[in-house]
Amino acid sequence: MKVQVSTYPGRSVSIDGTSFLYFGGTSYLGVHADVEFQDLVLRSVRQYGSNFGTSRRSNVQFSIYEEVESYMAKWVGSEACLTMSSGYLAGQLVANHFNTKEYKLFYSPNSHSALFRTNAKPYTTYTTLNIALREHFESKKNEIPVIFLDSIDFSGCNYPDFQILRTLPLTSCILVVDDSHGIGIVGKEGSGVFRSVLSIPCQELVLCASLGKALGLQAGAVFGKRGRIEQMKSSNFFGGASPAAPFYLAHFMEAKAVYSKKRRLLQDNIKSFLSGLKAPKRLNFMPDYPVFGFSDPQLTNHLRENNIIITDFRYPTEDTYATNRIVLTAAHTKQDIDWLVKALNFYE
């Protein structure tokens, strides 16, 4: 069910004059509609303007970029960080960087298209990926394997324990992890999965992420070793792209208290939701994570009949499987959660 809206949907959305509770999207912390967060945005816009349409190599530069990148690196737990204007562009920067004769690219099941090079195809299972990696090492080729994966792949294969990943022969591999759906809500103070994945023995870890989901910033970031990040910063890809608007990065620095409060509210909503469900096994979900998937299209219809809209579309193309997800956010009230629980509990 596709609908047109004129304002960003928060905890509810109006369709043809009828109000529906909205349990979809990726604004997990609900900051996009938070007045305190918006005030920080407006204050930053007045200082930095609405955009900075030039290269990071320009002779006139905002100091905020390096300040934020240094802060983000410490927050996530990496040596260094760079920012881009979107998470997709950050992923493409990383994929382009490793697309040379020195490396061999391997795509894990359910890895995001932001990481793909032309005609890239993910392995359908981790078993086939495991076999391909071992065959690569047996052939004694010189290319270093680079394994791309999503930290939150919504199948439960990776986050939180990455058990299947640990079965791969990783000691001579570079791991590239897309943490777009994790950063901001999982890990210490919402810092994502970098520290936990760093405990897995591998040659090197690179993490990229969209900051436009939980954190509500139109920007992307890449994290890793200082030398690797400097190599990416020296590329034409990085230098030729306009950076993220500086006001986004500036108000990220000011919003720590808002993010912290929202994470607490989100966890309260998750606990309230699960405690009220009669049949939680009907849904696919991960510990302490606000997304609940299912494959029953009739359940989607049932929820819509109870004035509830969820995420329901084919992604990333019309040829792929339908995405059916109930998404809780920090913006939802207890009454919203109770109504959702009641609708689910009455579904036969």
KOLPABA-221698 format. One record per residue (C-alpha): residue in one letter; chain; x, y, z. Coordinates in Angstrom, 3 decimals. Layout:
% KOLPABA-221698
<atom resn="a" chain="A" X="X" Y="Y" Z="Z"/>
...
% end
This chain:
% KOLPABA-221698
<atom resn="m" chain="A" X="0.000" Y="0.000" Z="0.000"/>
<atom resn="k" chain="A" X="1.736" Y="3.143" Z="-1.222"/>
<atom resn="v" chain="A" X="0.578" Y="6.505" Z="0.104"/>
<atom resn="q" chain="A" X="1.628" Y="10.101" Z="-0.498"/>
<atom resn="v" chain="A" X="2.341" Y="12.369" Z="2.467"/>
<atom resn="s" chain="A" X="3.208" Y="16.057" Z="2.711"/>
<atom resn="t" chain="A" X="4.918" Y="15.957" Z="6.111"/>
<atom resn="y" chain="A" X="7.370" Y="13.453" Z="7.580"/>
<atom resn="p" chain="A" X="5.397" Y="10.705" Z="9.347"/>
<atom resn="g" chain="A" X="6.125" Y="10.496" Z="13.032"/>
<atom resn="r" chain="A" X="4.223" Y="8.189" Z="15.338"/>
<atom resn="s" chain="A" X="1.187" Y="8.629" Z="13.093"/>
<atom resn="v" chain="A" X="0.345" Y="9.440" Z="9.489"/>
<atom resn="s" chain="A" X="-2.796" Y="10.842" Z="7.861"/>
<atom resn="i" chain="A" X="-4.158" Y="9.022" Z="4.798"/>
<atom resn="d" chain="A" X="-7.193" Y="10.502" Z="3.036"/>
<atom resn="g" chain="A" X="-8.218" Y="12.215" Z="6.234"/>
<atom resn="t" chain="A" X="-7.877" Y="9.099" Z="8.399"/>
<atom resn="s" chain="A" X="-5.179" Y="8.867" Z="11.056"/>
<atom resn="f" chain="A" X="-3.063" Y="5.699" Z="11.222"/>
<atom resn="l" chain="A" X="-0.405" Y="4.805" Z="13.756"/>
<atom resn="y" chain="A" X="2.885" Y="4.488" Z="11.902"/>
<atom resn="f" chain="A" X="5.211" Y="1.653" Z="12.850"/>
<atom resn="g" chain="A" X="7.589" Y="1.840" Z="9.912"/>
<atom resn="g" chain="A" X="10.617" Y="3.664" Z="8.553"/>
<atom resn="t" chain="A" X="14.103" Y="3.821" Z="10.044"/>
<atom resn="s" chain="A" X="13.959" Y="6.844" Z="12.357"/>
<atom resn="y" chain="A" X="14.470" Y="4.561" Z="15.337"/>
<atom resn="l" chain="A" X="15.130" Y="7.334" Z="17.863"/>
<atom resn="g" chain="A" X="12.380" Y="9.561" Z="16.462"/>
<atom resn="v" chain="A" X="14.638" Y="12.609" Z="16.551"/>
<atom resn="h" chain="A" X="13.438" Y="13.972" Z="13.207"/>
<atom resn="a" chain="A" X="10.210" Y="15.120" Z="14.855"/>
<atom resn="d" chain="A" X="11.675" Y="16.024" Z="18.247"/>
<atom resn="v" chain="A" X="11.379" Y="19.746" Z="19.030"/>
<atom resn="e" chain="A" X="14.557" Y="19.861" Z="21.123"/>
<atom resn="f" chain="A" X="16.505" Y="18.199" Z="18.308"/>
<atom resn="q" chain="A" X="14.981" Y="20.529" Z="15.720"/>
<atom resn="d" chain="A" X="16.020" Y="23.562" Z="17.778"/>
<atom resn="l" chain="A" X="19.624" Y="22.324" Z="17.650"/>
<atom resn="v" chain="A" X="19.294" Y="21.946" Z="13.882"/>
<atom resn="l" chain="A" X="18.026" Y="25.498" Z="13.434"/>
<atom resn="r" chain="A" X="20.794" Y="26.920" Z="15.609"/>
<atom resn="s" chain="A" X="23.411" Y="25.076" Z="13.545"/>
<atom resn="v" chain="A" X="21.880" Y="26.200" Z="10.242"/>
<atom resn="r" chain="A" X="22.178" Y="29.813" Z="11.306"/>
<atom resn="q" chain="A" X="25.912" Y="29.364" Z="11.949"/>
<atom resn="y" chain="A" X="26.880" Y="27.059" Z="9.075"/>
<atom resn="g" chain="A" X="24.232" Y="27.697" Z="6.423"/>
<atom resn="s" chain="A" X="22.025" Y="25.131" Z="4.702"/>
<atom resn="n" chain="A" X="24.783" Y="23.575" Z="2.581"/>
<atom resn="f" chain="A" X="28.492" Y="23.722" Z="1.718"/>
<atom resn="g" chain="A" X="28.669" Y="22.766" Z="-1.949"/>
<atom resn="t" chain="A" X="32.406" Y="22.446" Z="-2.404"/>
<atom resn="s" chain="A" X="35.182" Y="19.889" Z="-2.061"/>
<atom resn="r" chain="A" X="36.808" Y="18.979" Z="1.241"/>
<atom resn="r" chain="A" X="40.021" Y="19.996" Z="-0.542"/>
<atom resn="s" chain="A" X="38.831" Y="23.555" Z="-0.980"/>
<atom resn="n" chain="A" X="41.186" Y="26.323" Z="0.170"/>
<atom resn="v" chain="A" X="38.369" Y="27.528" Z="2.468"/>
<atom resn="q" chain="A" X="37.332" Y="24.808" Z="4.913"/>
<atom resn="f" chain="A" X="35.085" Y="24.378" Z="7.925"/>
<atom resn="s" chain="A" X="36.981" Y="23.075" Z="10.957"/>
<atom resn="i" chain="A" X="33.808" Y="21.269" Z="12.099"/>
<atom resn="y" chain="A" X="34.509" Y="18.340" Z="9.745"/>
<atom resn="e" chain="A" X="37.757" Y="17.283" Z="11.380"/>
<atom resn="e" chain="A" X="36.368" Y="18.022" Z="14.844"/>
<atom resn="v" chain="A" X="33.367" Y="15.749" Z="14.289"/>
<atom resn="e" chain="A" X="35.396" Y="13.019" Z="12.592"/>
<atom resn="s" chain="A" X="37.812" Y="12.918" Z="15.531"/>
<atom resn="y" chain="A" X="34.900" Y="12.788" Z="17.982"/>
<atom resn="m" chain="A" X="33.076" Y="10.066" Z="16.014"/>
<atom resn="a" chain="A" X="36.192" Y="7.899" Z="15.804"/>
<atom resn="k" chain="A" X="36.596" Y="7.955" Z="19.600"/>
<atom resn="w" chain="A" X="32.860" Y="7.307" Z="20.051"/>
<atom resn="v" chain="A" X="32.837" Y="4.274" Z="17.733"/>
<atom resn="g" chain="A" X="36.241" Y="2.966" Z="18.843"/>
<atom resn="s" chain="A" X="38.253" Y="3.311" Z="15.635"/>
<atom resn="e" chain="A" X="41.527" Y="5.094" Z="14.917"/>
<atom resn="a" chain="A" X="40.010" Y="7.481" Z="12.374"/>
<atom resn="c" chain="A" X="36.835" Y="8.502" Z="10.571"/>
<atom resn="l" chain="A" X="35.738" Y="10.351" Z="7.458"/>
<atom resn="t" chain="A" X="32.285" Y="11.694" Z="6.617"/>
<atom resn="m" chain="A" X="30.376" Y="11.841" Z="3.344"/>
<atom resn="s" chain="A" X="27.057" Y="13.353" Z="2.296"/>
<atom resn="s" chain="A" X="25.175" Y="10.038" Z="2.561"/>
<atom resn="g" chain="A" X="25.548" Y="6.499" Z="3.783"/>
<atom resn="y" chain="A" X="25.187" Y="5.178" Z="0.251"/>
<atom resn="l" chain="A" X="28.079" Y="7.338" Z="-0.928"/>
<atom resn="a" chain="A" X="30.164" Y="6.206" Z="2.047"/>
<atom resn="g" chain="A" X="29.538" Y="2.586" Z="1.076"/>
<atom resn="q" chain="A" X="30.424" Y="3.261" Z="-2.545"/>
<atom resn="l" chain="A" X="33.642" Y="5.002" Z="-1.478"/>
<atom resn="v" chain="A" X="34.710" Y="1.889" Z="0.426"/>
<atom resn="a" chain="A" X="33.708" Y="-0.506" Z="-2.378"/>
<atom resn="n" chain="A" X="35.507" Y="1.631" Z="-4.943"/>
<atom resn="h" chain="A" X="38.621" Y="1.788" Z="-2.749"/>
<atom resn="f" chain="A" X="38.914" Y="-2.009" Z="-2.597"/>
<atom resn="n" chain="A" X="37.956" Y="-2.612" Z="-6.235"/>
<atom resn="t" chain="A" X="41.557" Y="-3.132" Z="-7.412"/>
<atom resn="k" chain="A" X="43.726" Y="-6.090" Z="-8.445"/>
<atom resn="e" chain="A" X="45.142" Y="-6.251" Z="-4.937"/>
<atom resn="y" chain="A" X="41.809" Y="-7.393" Z="-3.464"/>
<atom resn="k" chain="A" X="39.082" Y="-9.973" Z="-4.109"/>
<atom resn="l" chain="A" X="35.585" Y="-8.893" Z="-3.095"/>
<atom resn="f" chain="A" X="33.175" Y="-11.289" Z="-1.372"/>
<atom resn="y" chain="A" X="29.590" Y="-10.233" Z="-0.535"/>
<atom resn="s" chain="A" X="27.799" Y="-11.879" Z="2.390"/>
<atom resn="p" chain="A" X="24.118" Y="-12.870" Z="2.261"/>
<atom resn="n" chain="A" X="21.766" Y="-9.869" Z="2.571"/>
<atom resn="s" chain="A" X="24.572" Y="-7.308" Z="2.167"/>
<atom resn="h" chain="A" X="23.284" Y="-3.891" Z="1.102"/>
<atom resn="s" chain="A" X="23.548" Y="-2.594" Z="-2.460"/>
<atom resn="a" chain="A" X="25.401" Y="0.491" Z="-1.152"/>
<atom resn="l" chain="A" X="28.426" Y="-1.809" Z="-0.926"/>
<atom resn="f" chain="A" X="28.115" Y="-3.290" Z="-4.412"/>
<atom resn="r" chain="A" X="30.351" Y="-2.784" Z="-7.384"/>
<atom resn="t" chain="A" X="28.855" Y="-3.317" Z="-10.861"/>
<atom resn="n" chain="A" X="27.121" Y="-6.713" Z="-11.195"/>
<atom resn="a" chain="A" X="28.092" Y="-7.775" Z="-7.686"/>
<atom resn="k" chain="A" X="26.065" Y="-10.713" Z="-6.357"/>
<atom resn="p" chain="A" X="25.952" Y="-11.673" Z="-2.675"/>
<atom resn="y" chain="A" X="26.341" Y="-15.324" Z="-1.742"/>
<atom resn="t" chain="A" X="22.968" Y="-16.842" Z="-0.910"/>
<atom resn="t" chain="A" X="24.232" Y="-18.561" Z="2.254"/>
<atom resn="y" chain="A" X="27.190" Y="-18.314" Z="4.605"/>
<atom resn="t" chain="A" X="27.994" Y="-21.931" Z="3.756"/>
<atom resn="t" chain="A" X="28.634" Y="-21.078" Z="0.102"/>
<atom resn="l" chain="A" X="30.611" Y="-18.001" Z="1.165"/>
<atom resn="n" chain="A" X="32.713" Y="-20.170" Z="3.479"/>
<atom resn="i" chain="A" X="33.436" Y="-22.622" Z="0.650"/>
<atom resn="a" chain="A" X="34.355" Y="-19.806" Z="-1.753"/>
<atom resn="l" chain="A" X="36.797" Y="-18.287" Z="0.739"/>
<atom resn="r" chain="A" X="38.506" Y="-21.607" Z="1.433"/>
<atom resn="e" chain="A" X="38.801" Y="-22.287" Z="-2.308"/>
<atom resn="h" chain="A" X="40.332" Y="-18.839" Z="-2.730"/>
<atom resn="f" chain="A" X="42.998" Y="-19.577" Z="-0.122"/>
<atom resn="e" chain="A" X="43.690" Y="-23.049" Z="-1.553"/>
<atom resn="s" chain="A" X="44.337" Y="-21.490" Z="-4.971"/>
<atom resn="k" chain="A" X="47.103" Y="-19.435" Z="-3.326"/>
<atom resn="k" chain="A" X="46.088" Y="-16.294" Z="-5.173"/>
<atom resn="n" chain="A" X="47.664" Y="-13.038" Z="-4.059"/>
<atom resn="e" chain="A" X="44.462" Y="-11.027" Z="-3.788"/>
<atom resn="i" chain="A" X="43.451" Y="-10.171" Z="-0.227"/>
<atom resn="p" chain="A" X="39.827" Y="-11.226" Z="0.431"/>
<atom resn="v" chain="A" X="37.515" Y="-8.367" Z="1.412"/>
<atom resn="i" chain="A" X="34.248" Y="-9.548" Z="2.957"/>
<atom resn="f" chain="A" X="31.290" Y="-7.149" Z="2.878"/>
<atom resn="l" chain="A" X="28.348" Y="-7.611" Z="5.252"/>
<atom resn="d" chain="A" X="25.545" Y="-5.785" Z="7.032"/>
<atom resn="s" chain="A" X="25.749" Y="-5.786" Z="10.824"/>
<atom resn="i" chain="A" X="21.940" Y="-5.813" Z="11.079"/>
<atom resn="d" chain="A" X="20.750" Y="-8.037" Z="8.248"/>
<atom resn="f" chain="A" X="17.260" Y="-8.631" Z="9.790"/>
<atom resn="s" chain="A" X="17.703" Y="-12.395" Z="9.512"/>
<atom resn="g" chain="A" X="19.560" Y="-12.649" Z="12.822"/>
<atom resn="c" chain="A" X="22.697" Y="-14.069" Z="11.179"/>
<atom resn="n" chain="A" X="25.035" Y="-11.303" Z="12.309"/>
<atom resn="y" chain="A" X="24.113" Y="-8.975" Z="15.188"/>
<atom resn="p" chain="A" X="24.388" Y="-9.414" Z="18.123"/>
<atom resn="d" chain="A" X="26.865" Y="-12.315" Z="18.354"/>
<atom resn="f" chain="A" X="28.115" Y="-12.704" Z="14.745"/>
<atom resn="q" chain="A" X="28.373" Y="-16.454" Z="15.343"/>
<atom resn="i" chain="A" X="28.188" Y="-17.447" Z="11.665"/>
<atom resn="l" chain="A" X="30.779" Y="-14.830" Z="10.746"/>
<atom resn="r" chain="A" X="33.158" Y="-16.377" Z="13.287"/>
<atom resn="t" chain="A" X="33.048" Y="-19.694" Z="11.392"/>
<atom resn="l" chain="A" X="34.701" Y="-18.125" Z="8.317"/>
<atom resn="p" chain="A" X="38.496" Y="-18.219" Z="7.750"/>
<atom resn="l" chain="A" X="38.975" Y="-14.532" Z="8.565"/>
<atom resn="t" chain="A" X="42.535" Y="-14.114" Z="9.825"/>
<atom resn="s" chain="A" X="43.815" Y="-13.048" Z="6.384"/>
<atom resn="c" chain="A" X="40.625" Y="-11.179" Z="5.389"/>
<atom resn="i" chain="A" X="39.523" Y="-7.558" Z="5.560"/>
<atom resn="l" chain="A" X="36.016" Y="-7.112" Z="6.955"/>
<atom resn="v" chain="A" X="33.815" Y="-4.276" Z="5.694"/>
<atom resn="v" chain="A" X="30.741" Y="-3.898" Z="7.891"/>
<atom resn="d" chain="A" X="27.760" Y="-1.691" Z="7.038"/>
<atom resn="d" chain="A" X="26.331" Y="-0.580" Z="10.392"/>
<atom resn="s" chain="A" X="23.635" Y="1.751" Z="9.064"/>
<atom resn="h" chain="A" X="20.865" Y="0.088" Z="11.082"/>
<atom resn="g" chain="A" X="22.970" Y="-0.334" Z="14.212"/>
<atom resn="i" chain="A" X="24.812" Y="2.902" Z="14.808"/>
<atom resn="g" chain="A" X="22.917" Y="5.190" Z="17.149"/>
<atom resn="i" chain="A" X="20.988" Y="2.453" Z="18.966"/>
<atom resn="v" chain="A" X="23.221" Y="-0.588" Z="19.626"/>
<atom resn="g" chain="A" X="26.567" Y="-0.759" Z="21.397"/>
<atom resn="k" chain="A" X="27.934" Y="1.448" Z="24.158"/>
<atom resn="e" chain="A" X="26.134" Y="4.819" Z="24.059"/>
<atom resn="g" chain="A" X="24.776" Y="3.877" Z="20.619"/>
<atom resn="s" chain="A" X="28.264" Y="3.606" Z="19.136"/>
<atom resn="g" chain="A" X="27.359" Y="0.601" Z="16.985"/>
<atom resn="v" chain="A" X="29.111" Y="-2.722" Z="16.476"/>
<atom resn="f" chain="A" X="32.715" Y="-1.674" Z="15.733"/>
<atom resn="r" chain="A" X="34.091" Y="-2.687" Z="19.141"/>
<atom resn="s" chain="A" X="32.291" Y="-6.048" Z="19.196"/>
<atom resn="v" chain="A" X="33.344" Y="-6.989" Z="15.640"/>
<atom resn="l" chain="A" X="36.913" Y="-5.876" Z="16.422"/>
<atom resn="s" chain="A" X="37.125" Y="-8.863" Z="18.776"/>
<atom resn="i" chain="A" X="36.795" Y="-11.218" Z="15.762"/>
<atom resn="p" chain="A" X="40.272" Y="-12.144" Z="14.458"/>
<atom resn="c" chain="A" X="40.716" Y="-10.590" Z="11.013"/>
<atom resn="q" chain="A" X="43.397" Y="-8.701" Z="9.131"/>
<atom resn="e" chain="A" X="41.563" Y="-5.381" Z="9.272"/>
<atom resn="l" chain="A" X="38.134" Y="-3.928" Z="10.046"/>
<atom resn="v" chain="A" X="36.458" Y="-1.119" Z="8.104"/>
<atom resn="l" chain="A" X="32.989" Y="0.078" Z="9.067"/>
<atom resn="c" chain="A" X="30.693" Y="2.344" Z="7.071"/>
<atom resn="a" chain="A" X="27.256" Y="3.648" Z="7.969"/>
<atom resn="s" chain="A" X="24.421" Y="5.922" Z="7.106"/>
<atom resn="l" chain="A" X="23.874" Y="8.497" Z="9.839"/>
<atom resn="g" chain="A" X="20.410" Y="9.230" Z="8.453"/>
<atom resn="k" chain="A" X="18.494" Y="6.541" Z="10.320"/>
<atom resn="a" chain="A" X="18.672" Y="6.493" Z="14.121"/>
<atom resn="l" chain="A" X="20.829" Y="9.634" Z="14.287"/>
<atom resn="g" chain="A" X="18.653" Y="11.696" Z="11.926"/>
<atom resn="l" chain="A" X="21.593" Y="13.220" Z="9.993"/>
<atom resn="q" chain="A" X="21.825" Y="13.451" Z="6.200"/>
<atom resn="a" chain="A" X="25.362" Y="12.103" Z="6.174"/>
<atom resn="g" chain="A" X="27.448" Y="8.946" Z="6.057"/>
<atom resn="a" chain="A" X="30.694" Y="7.891" Z="7.695"/>
<atom resn="v" chain="A" X="33.568" Y="5.437" Z="7.318"/>
<atom resn="f" chain="A" X="35.633" Y="4.179" Z="10.266"/>
<atom resn="g" chain="A" X="38.900" Y="2.249" Z="10.364"/>
<atom resn="k" chain="A" X="42.657" Y="2.435" Z="10.726"/>
<atom resn="r" chain="A" X="44.182" Y="5.867" Z="10.271"/>
<atom resn="g" chain="A" X="46.274" Y="4.861" Z="7.250"/>
<atom resn="r" chain="A" X="43.257" Y="3.343" Z="5.478"/>
<atom resn="i" chain="A" X="41.083" Y="6.391" Z="6.122"/>
<atom resn="e" chain="A" X="43.817" Y="8.712" Z="4.858"/>
<atom resn="q" chain="A" X="44.075" Y="6.660" Z="1.659"/>
<atom resn="m" chain="A" X="40.333" Y="7.073" Z="1.094"/>
<atom resn="k" chain="A" X="40.531" Y="10.799" Z="1.832"/>
<atom resn="s" chain="A" X="43.226" Y="11.182" Z="-0.816"/>
<atom resn="s" chain="A" X="41.050" Y="9.576" Z="-3.528"/>
<atom resn="n" chain="A" X="39.279" Y="11.392" Z="-6.352"/>
<atom resn="f" chain="A" X="36.047" Y="9.839" Z="-5.086"/>
<atom resn="f" chain="A" X="36.324" Y="11.681" Z="-1.773"/>
<atom resn="g" chain="A" X="37.803" Y="14.912" Z="-3.132"/>
<atom resn="g" chain="A" X="35.344" Y="15.176" Z="-6.007"/>
<atom resn="a" chain="A" X="32.222" Y="14.862" Z="-3.841"/>
<atom resn="s" chain="A" X="30.581" Y="17.670" Z="-1.921"/>
<atom resn="p" chain="A" X="30.665" Y="16.934" Z="1.816"/>
<atom resn="a" chain="A" X="27.769" Y="16.560" Z="4.195"/>
<atom resn="a" chain="A" X="26.195" Y="19.914" Z="5.045"/>
<atom resn="p" chain="A" X="28.239" Y="21.135" Z="8.033"/>
<atom resn="f" chain="A" X="25.207" Y="22.018" Z="10.124"/>
<atom resn="y" chain="A" X="24.278" Y="18.308" Z="10.334"/>
<atom resn="l" chain="A" X="27.633" Y="17.429" Z="11.828"/>
<atom resn="a" chain="A" X="27.632" Y="20.434" Z="14.139"/>
<atom resn="h" chain="A" X="24.309" Y="19.609" Z="15.748"/>
<atom resn="f" chain="A" X="25.350" Y="15.965" Z="16.128"/>
<atom resn="m" chain="A" X="27.982" Y="17.256" Z="18.565"/>
<atom resn="e" chain="A" X="25.283" Y="19.103" Z="20.513"/>
<atom resn="a" chain="A" X="22.692" Y="16.324" Z="20.627"/>
<atom resn="k" chain="A" X="24.337" Y="13.780" Z="22.928"/>
<atom resn="a" chain="A" X="21.791" Y="14.295" Z="25.714"/>
<atom resn="v" chain="A" X="18.875" Y="14.034" Z="23.271"/>
<atom resn="y" chain="A" X="20.204" Y="10.803" Z="21.780"/>
<atom resn="s" chain="A" X="20.760" Y="9.314" Z="25.235"/>
<atom resn="k" chain="A" X="17.224" Y="10.135" Z="26.350"/>
<atom resn="k" chain="A" X="15.747" Y="8.721" Z="23.150"/>
<atom resn="r" chain="A" X="17.669" Y="5.452" Z="23.471"/>
<atom resn="r" chain="A" X="16.189" Y="4.945" Z="26.946"/>
<atom resn="l" chain="A" X="12.686" Y="5.613" Z="25.657"/>
<atom resn="l" chain="A" X="13.196" Y="3.201" Z="22.764"/>
<atom resn="q" chain="A" X="14.327" Y="0.400" Z="25.083"/>
<atom resn="d" chain="A" X="11.304" Y="1.036" Z="27.313"/>
<atom resn="n" chain="A" X="9.032" Y="0.698" Z="24.266"/>
<atom resn="i" chain="A" X="10.685" Y="-2.558" Z="23.189"/>
<atom resn="k" chain="A" X="10.254" Y="-4.066" Z="26.659"/>
<atom resn="s" chain="A" X="6.638" Y="-2.902" Z="26.883"/>
<atom resn="f" chain="A" X="5.862" Y="-4.326" Z="23.447"/>
<atom resn="l" chain="A" X="7.377" Y="-7.760" Z="24.110"/>
<atom resn="s" chain="A" X="5.879" Y="-8.072" Z="27.581"/>
<atom resn="g" chain="A" X="2.366" Y="-7.655" Z="26.177"/>
<atom resn="l" chain="A" X="2.573" Y="-10.042" Z="23.198"/>
<atom resn="k" chain="A" X="0.813" Y="-13.397" Z="23.484"/>
<atom resn="a" chain="A" X="2.671" Y="-14.936" Z="20.520"/>
<atom resn="p" chain="A" X="6.071" Y="-13.230" Z="20.115"/>
<atom resn="k" chain="A" X="7.398" Y="-16.223" Z="18.118"/>
<atom resn="r" chain="A" X="5.176" Y="-15.110" Z="15.250"/>
<atom resn="l" chain="A" X="7.703" Y="-12.323" Z="14.695"/>
<atom resn="n" chain="A" X="11.407" Y="-12.404" Z="13.828"/>
<atom resn="f" chain="A" X="13.475" Y="-10.090" Z="16.006"/>
<atom resn="m" chain="A" X="16.826" Y="-9.560" Z="17.702"/>
<atom resn="p" chain="A" X="17.532" Y="-8.803" Z="21.385"/>
<atom resn="d" chain="A" X="16.967" Y="-5.161" Z="22.368"/>
<atom resn="y" chain="A" X="16.337" Y="-4.196" Z="18.743"/>
<atom resn="p" chain="A" X="13.199" Y="-2.318" Z="17.608"/>
<atom resn="v" chain="A" X="12.420" Y="-4.121" Z="14.322"/>
<atom resn="f" chain="A" X="10.069" Y="-7.099" Z="14.147"/>
<atom resn="g" chain="A" X="9.739" Y="-8.900" Z="10.826"/>
<atom resn="f" chain="A" X="7.224" Y="-11.387" Z="9.472"/>
<atom resn="s" chain="A" X="6.248" Y="-12.957" Z="6.150"/>
<atom resn="d" chain="A" X="2.462" Y="-13.162" Z="6.462"/>
<atom resn="p" chain="A" X="0.839" Y="-10.572" Z="4.132"/>
<atom resn="q" chain="A" X="-2.511" Y="-11.107" Z="5.830"/>
<atom resn="l" chain="A" X="-1.033" Y="-9.783" Z="9.058"/>
<atom resn="t" chain="A" X="-0.136" Y="-6.571" Z="7.223"/>
<atom resn="n" chain="A" X="-3.757" Y="-6.281" Z="6.082"/>
<atom resn="h" chain="A" X="-5.032" Y="-7.003" Z="9.591"/>
<atom resn="l" chain="A" X="-2.889" Y="-4.231" Z="11.047"/>
<atom resn="r" chain="A" X="-4.058" Y="-1.787" Z="8.387"/>
<atom resn="e" chain="A" X="-7.671" Y="-2.641" Z="9.248"/>
<atom resn="n" chain="A" X="-6.758" Y="-1.624" Z="12.806"/>
<atom resn="n" chain="A" X="-5.378" Y="1.730" Z="11.618"/>
<atom resn="i" chain="A" X="-1.742" Y="0.675" Z="11.761"/>
<atom resn="i" chain="A" X="0.711" Y="1.190" Z="8.890"/>
<atom resn="i" chain="A" X="4.008" Y="-0.706" Z="8.904"/>
<atom resn="t" chain="A" X="6.968" Y="-1.005" Z="6.518"/>
<atom resn="d" chain="A" X="5.629" Y="-2.978" Z="3.551"/>
<atom resn="f" chain="A" X="7.389" Y="-2.700" Z="0.174"/>
<atom resn="r" chain="A" X="9.828" Y="-4.502" Z="-2.091"/>
<atom resn="y" chain="A" X="13.431" Y="-3.478" Z="-1.493"/>
<atom resn="p" chain="A" X="15.828" Y="-2.554" Z="-3.008"/>
<atom resn="t" chain="A" X="14.039" Y="-3.248" Z="-6.333"/>
<atom resn="e" chain="A" X="10.555" Y="-4.355" Z="-7.358"/>
<atom resn="d" chain="A" X="11.990" Y="-7.774" Z="-8.187"/>
<atom resn="t" chain="A" X="13.115" Y="-8.558" Z="-4.644"/>
<atom resn="y" chain="A" X="11.146" Y="-9.967" Z="-1.747"/>
<atom resn="a" chain="A" X="8.625" Y="-7.857" Z="0.157"/>
<atom resn="t" chain="A" X="9.834" Y="-6.217" Z="3.336"/>
<atom resn="n" chain="A" X="7.278" Y="-6.589" Z="6.150"/>
<atom resn="r" chain="A" X="8.519" Y="-5.006" Z="9.361"/>
<atom resn="i" chain="A" X="6.990" Y="-3.521" Z="12.474"/>
<atom resn="v" chain="A" X="9.312" Y="-0.741" Z="13.614"/>
<atom resn="l" chain="A" X="9.122" Y="0.733" Z="17.096"/>
<atom resn="t" chain="A" X="10.597" Y="4.173" Z="17.699"/>
<atom resn="a" chain="A" X="11.303" Y="6.370" Z="20.686"/>
<atom resn="a" chain="A" X="8.495" Y="8.666" Z="19.497"/>
<atom resn="h" chain="A" X="5.759" Y="6.093" Z="20.172"/>
<atom resn="t" chain="A" X="3.718" Y="6.516" Z="23.327"/>
<atom resn="k" chain="A" X="2.614" Y="3.748" Z="25.705"/>
<atom resn="q" chain="A" X="-0.875" Y="4.059" Z="24.236"/>
<atom resn="d" chain="A" X="0.529" Y="3.478" Z="20.734"/>
<atom resn="i" chain="A" X="2.352" Y="0.346" Z="21.893"/>
<atom resn="d" chain="A" X="-0.740" Y="-0.935" Z="23.709"/>
<atom resn="w" chain="A" X="-2.878" Y="-0.505" Z="20.573"/>
<atom resn="l" chain="A" X="-0.325" Y="-2.373" Z="18.455"/>
<atom resn="v" chain="A" X="-0.114" Y="-5.201" Z="21.005"/>
<atom resn="k" chain="A" X="-3.892" Y="-5.470" Z="21.135"/>
<atom resn="a" chain="A" X="-4.143" Y="-5.699" Z="17.336"/>
<atom resn="l" chain="A" X="-1.447" Y="-8.402" Z="17.188"/>
<atom resn="n" chain="A" X="-2.968" Y="-10.403" Z="20.025"/>
<atom resn="f" chain="A" X="-6.355" Y="-10.498" Z="18.287"/>
<atom resn="y" chain="A" X="-4.874" Y="-11.796" Z="15.019"/>
<atom resn="e" chain="A" X="-5.770" Y="-15.421" Z="14.293"/>
% end
